[in-house]
Amino acid sequence: MPVRYVRDIQLLQIAEKRSFFLFGPRQTGKSTLLKALFPSALYFDLLSKKTEELFTRSPEKLEQMAIASKTKQNIIQIIIDEVPRAPHILNEVHRLIEEHKEFRFILTGSSTRKLHQARTNMLGGRASLLQLCPITFNEFVKSGDTRDPIQTLVQWGGLPPVLNSNQPKEILKDYIQGYIYGEIRSETNVRSLDNYARFLDSAALMNSEQINFSDIASDAQLPVQTVRNYFQILEDTLLGGLLPPYRRTKKRKAVTVPKFYLFDVGITNALLSRWEIKPGTPEYGNAFEQMLWRELTSYISYYGTDFELFYWRTKDQRNEVDFIVQQKGSRVPSCAIEVKAKNNILEKEQKGVLAFSEEFPKIRKIIVSFEPKKRITPSDLEIWPVVEFLAALWAGEIF
């Protein structure tokens, strides 16, 4: 029987106060979650051609149906699924939010690309912008899935249909063929799927690395500008994200180029045909780092919205920290987190975090590893077992 993953994102609390957009890549579970949380909501799916045509011809019917659904409850919840399919409906939604204080609109989308290109009405701050991420460590554990959470998420990622399948390899292949290739082409100006496929292979190889547009263009045999455009498509369709560099160090000059991560470890593995990642290999270390990036960004998205995430690397390439956490508006970082897929952290593997802390002596210094017990070195560097670290992260004990 499929596992029902209990999600951490606090949608019920938000819906009590205001309308919201819920973005997220396909198959992260947006529709399933909303139907479970808001069973009495008025629901419209714009993937249905009939529904899309209805609101295109007669947007005023949205108000009529919402009013007709009134009950004794004070709040009327209205879900419009895949709103980028008919972005013009947002003008009507804007009006209804203004005129009906009891209406709560819940607007979903798998891409922001068409909304941005059409300069769509994003409701002028009258709706929160939220993102649903793949299944996290915390959601995996508390839902009662009995598999090893780290090995499962490192190998297969966090898409619910993949985790709930007896054939996760086939589901990932279908996702890439059906969505990443098919639907990306349908909503963008990608003319050659062969070119895009070569780009994706190169981007997957560069996952968790600094972006070098020239190298990727050479590897994929594409113009540099085409590669830049393709990266923008991945961002707009929520299939990838940039990790900006931290540049506020004075003693050691830092690089200024962002890193890139695909949104899900399983997708990266599938693009690279990494169907059996073994601990101790470079491939495992790369996937482990990507999983930690996904956990940190998911936590910030759900609970730590006052924080930002960076990485730090010196121009001479001698020192690096995988993740720097800083509160928005602050001039100093809160936490430096290095990720090592090893069960014995040597002194030489601590030098990146220690070098960064020379500039910020009060910063919390952490290495996430596979060591069996947490320990603290004489330099106040915390070395955490990964399971304990992730449990503490989601309990709000890291930042």
Secondary structure by P-SEA (a helix, b strand, c coil): ccccccccccaaaaaacbbbbbbbcccccaaaaaaaacccccccccccaaaaaaaaaccaaaaaaaaaacccccbbbbbbccccccccaaaaaaaaaaccccbbbbbbbccaaaaaaaccccccccbbbbbbbcccaaaaaaacccccaaaaaacccccccccccccaaaaaaaaaaccccaaaaaacccccaaaaaaaaaaaaaaccccccaaaaaaaacccaaaaaaaaaaaaaaccbbbbbbbcccccbbbbcbbbbbcccaaaaaaaacccccccccaaaaaaaaaaaaaaaaaaaaccccccccbbbbcccccccccbbbbccccccccbbbbbbcccccccccaaaaaaaaccccccbbbbbccccccccccccbbbbcaaaaaaaaaacccc
